[in-house]
Structures are given as structure tokens and as C-alpha cells.
Amino acid sequence: MQVFMPAIIFILKSQFFRRPTNGFIAVMDSEKSFTKRQAVTGGYLYGTIPNKGTLNIHIYGLKNGKYSMLTFIDNNKNKKLDFDKKGKPIEKYATFSDKTFENSKELTFSNTFADFNRTNAKVNIHWKQ
């Protein structure tokens, strides 16, 4: 029997942004879906992040298991995490991993996933760059 989490809850603290900004969040459930940036049902959001307060995002109906998350501040509104010529991210980003990525090739499902179940379905997003 599959056990479902009530929801993964993402908490984005946005008070350090100077102005409202565009943000992207996607939750994927496999290496294949991560490579294609194909989010699970309900696991995709693109829109404005306010510059004050906290934004709570709930994704419902997920089975217990491994999920990867990629979120970033889309400064140029192209709906992609941008990298410099050496492959380093040039926009603020976050994943389920604490790792800071040195190049775009390190940004994979296996480097960004976490195992979720009913007891650990709340995520505080910490921005990196």
C-alpha cells in the first residue's frame, strides 16, 4: 500500500529581496524528470515572489519517496537557471541539498534529492549563489 504525505510545504523567506522578483520552483521524482525539468503534478510554480514576508507553497498528493527540488530567482525572466561561461550559477538558487554547485553538470537528481515521508515534509529554502 502506498502511503501519501499530506503535502510537502516549502517556506521561502523573501525579506532580503529589494523588490518583488520572479521565481521558479519545480519538484521532480526521477533523474529523467529532473533532466527534462518535468515537475510532478502540482509541483511547478513560476511567478512573483514578494520582497517582504514569507511565502508558503504546498504540494499535495505526493507518495513517500525521493524527490528533487530546483528553485531559483529568475532575474532575466527566461525560466532557466543561468550559468556563467565556467558553468557556475549566476542566479540565486536552492535545492534539497546543502551542496553548492561548481558547475551545471553537478546539478542532477542524485545531487539534489531528499527522502520524504509524513514526518519530514516541511522544507525551509536556503538560497545559494
C-alpha positions as CSV (number, residue, x, y, z in Angstrom):
1,M,0.0,0.0,0.0
2,Q,1.4,3.4,-1.0
3,V,1.4,6.0,1.8
4,F,0.8,9.6,0.8
5,M,2.2,12.6,2.5
6,P,-0.4,15.3,3.4
7,A,1.9,17.8,1.5
8,I,5.4,19.0,1.1
9,I,5.5,22.5,2.4
10,F,8.1,24.9,1.1
11,I,8.9,28.0,3.1
12,L,10.6,30.8,1.1
13,K,11.8,33.8,3.2
14,S,11.9,36.7,0.8
15,Q,12.7,39.7,3.0
16,F,16.2,40.1,1.6
17,F,14.9,40.9,-1.9
18,R,15.0,44.7,-2.7
19,R,11.8,44.4,-4.8
20,P,9.3,41.7,-5.8
21,T,11.1,39.3,-8.2
22,N,10.3,36.3,-10.4
23,G,10.9,32.9,-9.0
24,F,10.7,29.3,-10.3
25,I,10.2,26.1,-8.3
26,A,9.9,22.6,-9.6
27,V,9.7,19.2,-7.8
28,M,10.8,16.2,-9.7
29,D,10.7,12.4,-8.8
30,S,13.4,10.9,-11.0
31,E,16.7,11.6,-12.9
32,K,14.7,11.5,-16.2
33,S,12.1,14.1,-15.0
34,F,14.9,16.2,-13.5
35,T,16.9,16.3,-16.8
36,K,13.7,17.3,-18.6
37,R,12.7,19.7,-15.8
38,Q,9.4,17.9,-15.8
39,A,7.7,18.5,-12.4
40,V,5.3,16.2,-10.6
41,T,1.6,17.1,-10.7
42,G,1.2,20.3,-8.7
43,G,5.0,20.6,-8.3
44,Y,5.6,23.6,-10.6
45,L,5.3,27.3,-9.9
46,Y,6.6,30.3,-11.7
47,G,5.6,33.7,-10.6
48,T,6.3,36.8,-8.4
49,I,8.0,36.3,-5.0
50,P,7.1,39.3,-2.7
51,N,10.0,41.2,-1.2
52,K,8.6,41.1,2.3
53,G,7.4,38.2,4.4
54,T,7.3,34.5,3.9
55,L,5.8,32.6,1.0
56,N,4.4,29.1,1.9
57,I,4.0,26.7,-1.0
58,H,2.1,23.4,-0.5
59,I,2.4,20.4,-2.9
60,Y,-0.3,17.8,-2.2
61,G,-0.7,14.2,-3.2
62,L,2.9,13.0,-3.3
63,K,3.8,9.4,-2.3
64,N,6.5,8.8,0.3
65,G,9.8,8.7,-1.5
66,K,12.7,10.6,-3.1
67,Y,12.1,14.0,-4.6
68,S,14.4,16.6,-6.1
69,M,13.6,20.3,-6.0
70,L,15.1,23.1,-8.0
71,T,14.1,26.7,-7.3
72,F,15.8,29.9,-8.4
73,I,15.3,33.6,-8.8
74,D,14.8,34.3,-12.5
75,N,16.5,37.7,-12.9
76,N,16.1,37.8,-16.7
77,K,12.7,36.0,-16.9
78,N,13.8,33.2,-19.2
79,K,12.5,30.4,-17.0
80,K,16.0,28.8,-16.8
81,L,18.7,28.8,-14.2
82,D,21.6,30.7,-15.9
83,F,25.3,29.9,-15.7
84,D,28.4,31.8,-16.5
85,K,31.0,30.6,-19.1
86,K,32.7,28.4,-16.4
87,G,29.3,26.8,-15.6
88,K,28.7,28.4,-12.2
89,P,25.2,29.6,-11.4
90,I,24.7,33.3,-11.7
91,E,21.2,33.4,-10.2
92,K,20.2,32.6,-6.6
93,Y,19.1,29.0,-6.4
94,A,18.1,26.4,-3.9
95,T,17.8,22.6,-3.9
96,F,17.1,19.9,-1.2
97,S,20.9,19.5,-1.0
98,D,23.2,21.7,1.1
99,K,25.8,21.4,-1.6
100,T,26.9,24.5,-3.5
101,F,27.3,23.6,-7.2
102,E,30.5,24.5,-9.0
103,N,29.1,23.8,-12.5
104,S,25.9,22.9,-14.3
105,K,26.9,19.3,-14.7
106,E,26.7,18.8,-10.9
107,L,23.1,19.8,-10.9
108,T,21.5,16.3,-11.1
109,F,18.7,14.5,-9.4
110,S,21.1,12.4,-7.3
111,N,22.9,15.6,-6.1
112,T,19.6,17.4,-5.2
113,F,17.2,14.9,-3.8
114,A,15.8,14.2,-0.3
115,D,13.8,11.3,1.0
116,F,10.3,12.5,2.2
117,N,7.6,10.9,4.3
118,R,4.8,12.1,6.6
119,T,7.2,13.2,9.3
120,N,9.6,15.3,7.3
121,A,7.6,17.1,4.7
122,K,8.4,20.7,5.6
123,V,11.3,22.4,3.8
124,N,13.0,25.7,4.6
125,I,14.6,27.1,1.4
126,H,18.1,28.5,1.8
127,W,19.3,30.5,-1.2
128,K,22.8,29.9,-2.6
129,Q,24.8,31.6,-5.4
